[in-house]
Amino acid sequence: MTEFDIGEFFIHGDAREVDGEFQAVIVMRAKPPLNTVTTHQVEKDRWFKTADAAAMAAKEAAKDLKAAVDSGALTS
């Protein structure tokens, strides 16, 4: 698993199973000393038939988020 540093969080893409289908999610882990971990669905109402397909989509979304943060998307 590859985690990306985006400031206050480390992120990575993963799959989450819900009732036999899968969601692509970005997992955000707060940097120490906090232990908070949250997941956010990549695309609302998009479901995948396999965990591998969901994980691949989530990993791509995590890379895209990292690139956006690196290019200044969160700065005003």
C-alpha positions in Angstrom: 0.0 0.0 0.0 1.3 3.4 -0.9 0.4 6.4 1.2 0.6 10.0 0.0 1.4 12.9 2.3 -1.1 15.8 1.7 -0.3 18.1 4.6 -2.3 17.1 7.7 -3.1 13.6 6.4 -1.7 10.6 4.8 -4.0 9.1 2.2 -4.4 5.9 0.1 -7.0 4.3 -2.1 -8.8 1.2 -1.1 -12.1 -0.7 -1.6 -14.9 -1.1 0.9 -17.5 -3.9 0.6 -21.2 -3.1 1.2 -23.8 -5.8 0.6 -21.7 -7.8 -1.9 -20.7 -4.8 -4.0 -17.7 -2.5 -3.7 -17.0 1.2 -3.3 -13.8 3.0 -4.2 -12.7 5.0 -1.2 -9.9 7.3 -0.2 -8.7 6.5 3.3 -7.4 9.6 5.2 -5.2 9.0 8.3 -4.4 12.0 10.4 -0.7 12.6 11.1 0.5 11.8 14.6 -0.3 12.4 17.4 -3.9 12.0 16.2 -5.2 8.5 15.5 -8.2 9.5 13.4 -8.9 7.5 10.2 -11.8 8.3 7.9 -12.9 7.0 4.5 -14.5 9.0 1.8 -16.3 7.4 -1.2 -14.5 8.5 -4.4 -17.7 8.8 -6.6 -21.2 9.0 -5.0 -23.4 6.1 -6.1 -20.7 4.4 -8.1 -20.4 0.7 -7.3 -18.0 -2.0 -8.6 -18.5 -5.7 -9.0 -15.0 -6.6 -7.7 -12.8 -5.4 -4.9 -9.9 -5.2 -7.4 -11.7 -2.8 -9.7 -12.8 -0.6 -6.8 -9.3 -0.5 -5.4 -7.8 0.4 -8.7 -10.2 3.3 -9.1 -9.5 4.5 -5.6 -5.7 4.4 -6.1 -6.1 6.5 -9.2 -8.3 8.9 -7.3 -5.7 9.2 -4.5 -3.0 9.9 -7.0 -5.2 12.6 -8.6 -5.9 14.1 -5.2 -2.2 14.2 -4.3 -1.4 15.9 -7.6 -4.1 18.5 -7.0 -2.8 19.2 -3.5 0.7 19.5 -4.8 -0.3 22.0 -7.4 -1.9 24.2 -4.8 -5.6 23.2 -4.9 -6.0 23.8 -1.2 -4.3 27.1 -0.9 -6.1 30.4 -1.4 
